[in-house]
């Protein structure tokens, strides 16, 4: 029952994040290097929580390939998507820890 609730909570968080905007907003003058650095930092943060999603790594690889091909706009979009995936992974880790504390430590 607890696992079912955690999965449902995670799914709802992900759907809520996906529905908030049709795309990733970019800051004017935002470079691929900045987007890449932000994505790497977010991925490292989620990995430190032992909750990294492999989708973020794959998106970052695609971003690197786009940048190498000279498509900086696409590279930024993909790096931003990788960052968002990593941020969601970290949020999921936090929420699962909260649920575990509520259910296991409280004895419910």
Protein Blocks (a to p, Z undefined) as FASTA:
>chain_A
ZZmmmmmmmmmmmmmmmmmpgbdcddehiafklmmmmmmmmmmmmmmnopacfklmmmmm
mmmmmmmnopaklmmmmmmmmmmmmmmmmmmmmmmmmmmmmmmmnoZZ
